[in-house]
Amino acid sequence: MNLLLIGAQGSGKGTQASVLVKRLGIQHLSSGDLFRSAIDQGTPTGLAVKDFIDRGELVPDALTIQLVVDQLKLPEFQPGVILDGFPRTRDQARALDKALAELGRGIDRAIYLHVPREQLMDRLMGRYVCVAHQHVYNLKSNPPQVAGVCDLDGSELVQRSDDKPEKIERRLQIFFEQTIQVVHYYRAQHKVIEIDGNQPIASVSTELLRGLGVAAEGAA
Ligand SMILES: [Zn+2]
């Protein structure tokens, strides 16, 4: 089973990816891991990717797709994959479909974890980390016992520069303008399972597994 997991930052995508890995016994492949492992393996494609990243440039689509295809040929990805963070645009989705078809594979389901934009802003803006060990807190869902101080080591809590409102807004804007096109693209193929991500984590997981036709508990 080849799955796509689509959700904005703050949608709980990472948590649900872990649930799927456990329940379905297939590997999770995020775009970040994809680049890191290619670079570590020192393959020609990996070296090319490193060049772009070192220059601070975006890795071209064709190269990213080559990486996905290379990974999917590995034995551990034969039972399936949960792709996360790629494709991010309609063009990438189209190119990915074409490359997968050449391998005799395809995307079976695209899971969209839907959380309204205002809700995502709230979740992301409340995020603070401690300066000593980067322990993560959320002022709304997981506040420290004493305001501004880490429960575990007493160090100061700060907002990461990536978690400043203007940066969060920019990332969400890109998601709701570009990445949402990937949802539309797979919806036209009747492959989208849309899940309400604005509910407790366990309920999201249950709904997601039901959508995939897998029982939430018991043997797969
Ligand atoms: Zn701490």
Boltz pocket constraint, residues with backbone or C-beta under 6 A from the ligand:
constraints:
  - pocket:
      binder: B
      contacts: [[A, 130], [A, 131], [A, 132], [A, 133], [A, 134], [A, 135], [A, 150], [A, 151], [A, 152], [A, 153], [A, 154], [A, 155]]
      max_distance: 6.0
